[in-house]
Amino acid sequence: MTYPVIEPREDDGSATPGRFLSVVFPALLFVLGFALFAISFNVGDWGAWTFAGGIVAVSLAFAIPTTIVPALENRA
């Protein structure tokens, strides 16, 4: 069987700190982003800032496991 682009990893890596960084932390950021979106309509003058914070949190939730962690793994 051939693998076109991505080859499977030989190590499991489920107990590494990178696993926490690439799974749990983005999940928390994703939930935080939606919480900030929800409260941004009820905080008055701070609504724009909390909405922007929600955008940043959701963006980081997708950026960490897709771009940042793989770039750090390739440096080693």
N, C-alpha and C positions, 0 to 999 in steps of 0.2 A: 504494500500500500504506500503510495507516495503522498507527501504532505506539501501542498502547493506553496504556501508562504510561511506559515508559522509552524515550527517544529515543536513537538511536545517536550516539556521539561522532564528531565530525569529525576530531579529531586522533588520531594513533596512540598516543602516550604510552608506547611500549614501552621507551624509553631514559631514562625519568625516575626520579629517586630514589623517587618515590611507588610506582612499579612494584615496586622492590625491597622497600619497606616493606610492600606489600600482598600479596606473593607469597612471597618467600624467607623473610623473618623469621617469618611465621606458620607456614610449613612447618617451620622449625627448632623453633619453640615446640611444635608438634604432636608432633614426634618426641621432644623433650625431655620432654613430658608423659607419653608412653607409657613412656619410659625410667624416669622417676620412679615410675610405677605399678608397673613390673616390679621395681624394687629396693626398693620400700616394704615388701615382705613378708619381706625378708632383712636388714634393718638394725637390728632389735631395738627399742630405745626410740625411735628416730627414725622409725619406720614411719608414725606418724600425720602427722608433719610432711612427710615426703616424699610421702605420698599427697595431702595438701592442696596441696603444691607442684605435683603433677601436675594436680590439678583447676584450679589457677590458670593453669598453662601452657596447657592445652587450651582453657580459657575465653578467654584472651587470643588464642590462635590463631584462634578464630572471631570475636572481637570486633574485632580490628584491621581486617580487610578489609571487614567488614560495617557497622560503625558509626563507628569512629574515623577512618579515612582519608576516607570520604565527608564526614564533618563538617568535617574540615580542608580539604578541597577546596572546600567551599561557602563557607568564610570568605573566600577570596581573591576 
